[in-house]
Amino acid sequence: MNARTEPRLLAQISNRHLDALEEEAIFVLREVAGAFERPTLLFSGGKDSLVLLKCAEKAFGTGRIPYPLLMIDTGHNFPEVTAFRDFRAKQLGAELIVRSVEDSMKRGTVRLARPDESRNAHQSVTLLEAIEEFRFDALIGGARRDEEKARAKERIFSHRDGFGQWQPKAQRPELWTLFNTRLAPGEHFRVFPISNWTELDVWQYIERENIELPALYYAHRRQVIERRGLLVPVTELTPPKENEEAVTRTVRFRTVGDITCTCPVESPASNASEVVAETLRAEVSERGATRMDDKTSDASMEKRKKDGYF
């Protein structure tokens, strides 16, 4: 797609389908509020959770979201994102609960194999501890089916057993938007209101609703290292290895998570409209293009989800 045809193509793209997606998300958010006693909304400050928060704001009104926001912090998050998380929660007048993997490490419930190991997968332990601490019975997340094939198996209302485990073959079909909300003691649900959205839908919605995001999602200059087909950001946690050369590139992040496993992509896109155009050309999913932890095996995400991951 060249510069001449790109604006013409963007002008032909309809976003009318966003109304239906937004309506479904709002319906699910209200259903959770009505069906569960102690729900919470997982909020990291990333683009998907910000879209979800916007839908919650429309569902209930500013300052009236009926459940707290929950963040599981690895201690290795981008400071720009955690600062934006705090800003947005305060702006909405929402209660924000933060629980840290580092606290789990101090308790001895999380043990790293090596100091530089990614803490991303260990969030499962801290999350399950937070569920037990606050007795949450429903956790609302911003995962989407198009992100990864294990997420594609997920129902909108995804049942978890008393150990927080996900059994993909034990999920009830959701015909005619009839959702399963039945729980035995100690069980809970993970609920995904934007399951049916795509990365393109998310960016079209961000553009339409003028949703503010952390600056990392747009083009900026950053030192990176080329490693395993990815651009690894140069940070204190991810320094160059021997014989690796750091180069400065114009990049942006398609998804933001633990610094040790999240990589940017080369991009000149400086606003939501330009990201929409870029997303139209993408041939690899955002997780496939940017997440080192999903490249360990074809079943890496599914295994983590069975262990209690988001």
Sequence and secondary structure as in RCSB ss.txt:
>XXXX:A:sequence
MNARTEPRLLAQISNRHLDALEEEAIFVLREVAGAFERPTLLFSGGKDSLVLLKCAEKAFGTGRIPYPLLMIDTG
HNFPEVTAFRDFRAKQLGAELIVRSVEDSMKRGTVRLARPDESRNAHQSVTLLEAIEEFRFDALIGGARRDEEKA
RAKERIFSHRDGFGQWQPKAQRPELWTLFNTRLAPGEHFRVFPISNWTELDVWQYIERENIELPALYYAHRRQVI
ERRGLLVPVTELTPPKENEEAVTRTVRFRTVGDITCTCPVESPASNASEVVAETLRAEVSERGATRMDDKTSDAS
MEKRKKDGYF
>XXXX:A:secstr
  TTHHHHHHHH   THHHHHHHHHHHHHHHHHHH SSEEEE  SSHHHHHHHHHHHHHH TT  SS EEEEE S
 B HHHHHHHHHHHHHHT  EEEEEHHHHHHHTS   SSTTS  STTHHHHHHHHHHHHT SEEE    TTS HH
HHT  SEEEE TTS   GGG    GGG       TT EEEE TTTT  HHHHHHHHHHHT    GGGS EEEEEE
EETTEEEE  SSS   TT   EEEEEE SS  BTTTB  EE    SHHHHHHHHHH  S HHHHHBGGGGS TTH
HHHHHHTT  
